[in-house]
Structures are given as C-alpha cells and as structure tokens.
Amino acid sequence: MNAHTFKSTLINTLRSNTGSVYLVWILVICCGAILTGLSGRSFFTEGNITDLLTSTTVLGLVVVGQTLVILLGSLDLSVPFVLSLSSVLAAGVMAGRSENFTAGIVTAILVSLAIGLINGLLVGLVKINGFIATLGTGLVVSGYLFTNYRGSTGKASPELAAIGSASWGVVPWTTVAMVLCLVATALFLNRTRTGLHIYAVGGDPAVTRMSGIRESLPAIVAHSLSGLFAGLAGLVIVARLGVGSPEVGTQGGYDLLSIAAVVVGGAVLAGGKGSIWGSLGGILIFATIDSLLGIMEVNPYLKEVVRGLIIIAVAVYAKRTQLKRSARFDSLRTKSASSMKEGSIR
C-alpha cells in the first residue's frame, strides 16, 4: 500500500460512522485528562486503566450478542437475567471446589445458550416480535431467580478466581478474551454465509425472502449467540466477584446499556446497518465517561443523565445525517426530472 492509498483509506475510515465514533472516544479521553488534571488527579493511572478495561469487558460481551440481534432488526431484553442466572449457576455448581470448575462453566454456558435458542425459535419460527419474545423469557428467568435465590450465592472455584484476577500488565485476561470474542464475531459476520444473511434479513426482509434466503436460521443463530455471550459475561462477573448474584444483571442495566452502546456505535435499530467495531467504540465511550465521573466523585445518578444526553445527541446526529442524504437524493431526482423535461421541450 503506497502513501496515497493509505491516506485515502485513513480519510475514508475517519469519515465513516465507525471512525466518527472513535474520534468521539478520543475527544472524551482528552476532556477526561484535562478535567482530572485541573482537579489535581490523573486519568491515566494503572489502577484506573485496569478498572476501565474490566468494566469494558462485561458490557463488551453483552454488546457483542446485542449487536448481532440488532443487525437482524430484533432486540434482546433477556440479557441481564441470563447474565444473572449464569452467575448463580456457575457459582452454585462450583461451590468453591476445584473439581467442580468444568461442571460450573459447562452448566452456565449450556443454560445460557438454551435460553438464547428459545428466543431464536420464538423470533425465527413462531415469528414473535423480538422485543416481546425476549421480554417474556426474561421475565420467566427473573421469576425463577428471585424465587430461588437471595443475595450472593455460591463461590467461584480457585481456578476461575485466578482467571478473574490474572492480567498482562494493566490488561486483564478477561479483557483479552472479550477482544477475541469481538474478532471471532466480526469474522463470523463478514466471512460466513449466515453472518451475511443476518445483515440481509435486517436490511430488507422482503427482498431476502424473494432471494430464497430463509429468515429463521439467522434469527436463531443471532439470538442463541446473544444468550451465549450474556452467559460468558456472567462467568466474568463470578471470576471477578467470587460469587453469583440474582440481581447483578439488572443492577448493571445491561439490557438498555448494551442497546445504547450499539446505537451509539452507529447501528440502526431497524437492522441491516452497523458493525462490531462500531459497537466497541460505543462501549469505550460509555466506559470512559463512567470512569471519568468515578474519578471526579460525581453523583452516580448523574451517569444516567450523561448517558441519556449522549443517546439523544447521537439520535439527533443520525437524523440530521439521514435528512442530508435524502436531500441529496431529492436534488438528484429533481435534476433528472428537469433534464427529462428540457429534453421533451426540445
């Protein structure tokens, strides 16, 4: 790649939605460094960077699955309950014993995958709206959790606790695992037939049907993977905290926060448009702002205000961009009509 090609690629990337998201993230980091510096503190301490990456990991895993579902044109509101269920099952089965490490991991993953599969079957085969289907399964899981569990439960095995505390420098092992999941999902979306079909179904279901593509399989796969990633997020929480909790998913607000991160990352809720890397940018923006507000010791409830303002700002930006594109097409259509009219007069 010569210098001119590299420059053109860099400019096109920065002009894209994904590039804009990362520019906003860099701007947030710069503002954070300035604000913390003015208050006599440092934003780039080793502990702060580790905390930032750790908070990014759990939300990141949930967002990976939510991105797949939103690209399909659906939603997954069951993720916080699946995450909580995964944590209590893993910690409960392990009970602090090394010999139960594998059984706890397998149980949490299989149950989470099964709930995601049920969501996928309801959306893909029964044709129930994703919002309603996942809300229903989420409420069922929620009822089970709060009927059978109270407060912290179980205990992580020494192996899982060691994974949760291990790191390479300031980078936790769990963050590396999350990044690997991001890369694998990006390859799945862009290099496999089912991944491309997820984009196609979300973009235009009618055209997809006329093209002979079955809508059910992409829906089942996307929702199943969403459940799987929510279960993995629950395992990360057990690894970090050492116990499971029936409320950890809802307290974190991972359903709405994951949707917000995907939308901030440039995805369209109607489906067919977005990317894993854009969603990662959305995660980083929210995690960085949370970290900044934590350092500044701002009222925790103010975080919700900031998140809401970010979502509104992104929605306004997306709407203005859409209007500009429409105006361009309208102008082209007007020019074409004028040319045809002039031709008919001559």
Buried (B, 14 or more C-beta within 10 A) or exposed (E): EEEEEEEEEEEEEEEBBBBBBBEBBEEBBEBBBEBBEEEEEEBEEEEBBBBBBBBBBBBBBBBBBBBBBBBBBBBBBBBBBBBBBBBBBBBBBBBBEEEBBEBBBEBBBEBBBBBBBBBBBBBBEEEBEBEEBBBBBBEBBBEBBBEEBEEBBBBBBEBBBEBBEEBEEBBBBBBBBBBEBBEEBBEBBEEEEEBBBBBBBBBBBEEBEEEEBEBBBBBBBBBBBBBBBBBBBBBBBBBBBBBBBBBBBBEBBBBEBBBBBBBBBBBBBEBBBBBBBBBBBBBBBBBBBBBBBBBBEEEEEEBEEBBEEBBEEBEEEBEEEEEEEEEEEEEEEEEEEEEEEEEEEE
